[in-house]
Amino acid sequence: MYGRVLRTELRRSAAPWPGAVVLVGSLAVFFLIDGIWWKGTAGWTAQWTSMAMWTRYLLGFWLPLVVGIGAVYGLRESRSRMTELLVTTPLPAWRRAALPAGATALALAAGFGLLVLAGGVQVALGRTDYAPSGWLPISLVAVLALVAGAVFGMGVARALPHVLTPPALVVTFVLLVGLLRPRTEGLVPSGSAPNRLVLLSPVVAEPREMLLTLSGAVHLGQTLWLLGLLATGVALLSAVTRRARLLAVLPVLSGAVLALLVLPAEPRDSYVVDTAAAAPVCDGPVCVTRANRARLDELAARGTEALSVLRGVLGDRAPHTVREDSRLRALGDVRELSEDVVLVDFDERVFADAKGEALTRALISQGLAPSCRGNNDREGGGGGDVALQSIAVSWALHDPQLRPLIEKGTDAYAQKTWADADAAWQKLMAVSPEEQRSRIIGLRAGAFSCAPGDPLLLLAGEASR
């Protein structure tokens, strides 16, 4: 009987709409907009954890709408003027409330679950074979947040049956989500409010680091808070007296107090490094993180070849190992470089899709002219570093002409950069091999010291080393 009634509720009420908004809206954002979520090792289909974080990030858009739709659903009895009639029926109020709340929860769980399934299939078919379980709590808390928000909206609308209740709730939640949204301006995401208050919002920061995840204390604290919010929504839906409505506030207050006692006080204890994903996996002198172990075989073969080339041109100064750069950095921070190590950052443009010979050339470029800062879409690196690295690699491999590591840009800045690089290449090739090597070594020393100036002038022989 209850199954038949539930099916009728899902077909003929507003219950499916919150789930449809979450599913269709999220897929539209991901697939119709070529955003940063498609780029780098923290893309939404690159790793399981980043997939869960990106879907959770979108709660900032959908949570206020879900609360508003739930409130519209909660006004159904008052709009149809059936409140007094339903109160006189022998069916307990909590059982009447369970049907719409259960239908809404089922629709939201199905909608968000299908979204996670769409992302998970692409992760499984992608270039990673690392499958941690730590992404599950991230997604489960997201489902709980959506269900709690919708039921809370339904309960508030049942207690305050007014046409302005749904838009007022939407505006309130939009303001709260905006004020409590964490931002990725430093090493780890943080907000303008105290960290414990920021974490009361289930919305996470835009994922930019593959190895960052949420700590267990965050999962526990947010679960306590959201369960309190859900309990208050259910209590408001079931309340038939003013005293019951007042007592319905107790669960959300209790959940908030317990959550504030559990949630971390500092951002560095909220967003933590996934130590299992960051663990090194090595093949000889070449090491990557466990999260990127699927890339190790080809990187090891190409890394050995690149190290051999570097030994031939640098001698005793050549690096001995190749290692993935797993150190967290804020945007614009200088990297910690070492002359003994070729650092590989799979977010850099030269490594993003490099395979075969292109990967060998990319590794040689990092051994001869590493970039002090990132050269990727996330950090907005320019084409100057790539032009320098292209000169260094072309020289090391005795190319007859300058070969760009990646495709040249077409904007005015890129055209000028590569025109200057071509001129520097011609001047470098015009001097003796000993002088060429001297200039390359000077270029490498300047790269490791992050010295200011124009390295192209050094290669052209127009600046002192």
HELIX and SHEET records of a PDB file:
HELIX    1   1 TYR A    2  ARG A   12  1                                  11    
HELIX    2   2 PRO A   16  LEU A   32  1                                  17    
HELIX    3   3 ILE A   36  TRP A   38  5                                   3    
HELIX    4   4 TRP A   48  TYR A   57  1                                  10    
HELIX    5   5 LEU A   59  GLY A   74  1                                  16    
HELIX    6   6 ARG A   76  ARG A   79  1                                   4    
HELIX    7   7 THR A   83  VAL A   87  1                                   5    
HELIX    8   8 ALA A   93  ALA A  124  1                                  32    
HELIX    9   9 TRP A  135  ALA A  159  1                                  25    
HELIX   10  10 THR A  165  LEU A  180  1                                  16    
HELIX   11  11 ASN A  195  VAL A  198  1                                   4    
HELIX   12  12 GLY A  216  SER A  238  1                                  23    
HELIX   13  13 ARG A  242  LEU A  247  1                                   6    
HELIX   14  14 VAL A  249  VAL A  262  1                                  14    
HELIX   15  15 PRO A  267  ASP A  269  5                                   3    
HELIX   16  16 THR A  275  ALA A  278  1                                   4    
HELIX   17  17 ARG A  290  ARG A  295  5                                   6    
HELIX   18  18 LEU A  296  LEU A  314  1                                  19    
HELIX   19  19 GLY A  315  ARG A  317  5                                   3    
HELIX   20  20 ARG A  349  ALA A  352  1                                   4    
HELIX   21  21 GLU A  357  LEU A  368  1                                  12    
HELIX   22  22 GLY A  384  ALA A  396  1                                  13    
HELIX   23  23 ALA A  412  MET A  429  1                                  18    
HELIX   24  24 PRO A  433  SER A  449  1                                  17    
HELIX   25  25 PRO A  455  LEU A  459  1                                   5    
SHEET    1   A 2 LEU A 212  LEU A 214  0                                        
SHEET    2   A 2 TYR A 271  VAL A 273 -1                                        
SHEET    1   B 4 PRO A 280  ASP A 283  0                                        
SHEET    2   B 4 VAL A 286  THR A 289 -1                                        
SHEET    3   B 4 THR A 321  GLU A 324  1                                        
SHEET    4   B 4 VAL A 341  VAL A 344  1                                        
END                                                                             
